[in-house]
Amino acid sequence: MESTKLKICQLEATQEWLCLDSMAYIAECLEFCTSEDMLADLREIFPRHALTVASVKVCELQRKRIQKWLKEQNGEVQNVAEPPQMPNAQAQV
């Protein structure tokens, strides 16, 4: 993963994003995501809330992979955009 600032989709998750067909498609994209870079691409395309809602349909093992990648990506974004936090502070996902 490059150490550049990630682009995150700023769209609101409208009803079109949250309909069953869209949720199934987004969940499928998450299920077949094979790298941190692919996840970054999905975060750029889909609204955050739509990704969150669709993620509950992803198998547990893949969800854990995605959570790991998110922590890594959020750490990179934090390092680029914000000053470092205290070592005992909780990480935000």
Number of C-alpha atoms within 10 A of each C-alpha: 13 8 10 10 14 17 12 15 14 12 14 12 15 11 10 11 20 18 11 12 11 15 21 16 13 23 22 15 18 22 19 12 18 13 12 17 14 15 19 18 15 19 19 16 15 18 19 18 15 23 21 13 14 23 22 12 16 19 12 12 10 16 16 12 14 21 13 14 18 18 14 15 22 17 17 18 16 16 15 14 10 10 8 10 11 7 7 6 7 8 11 9 11
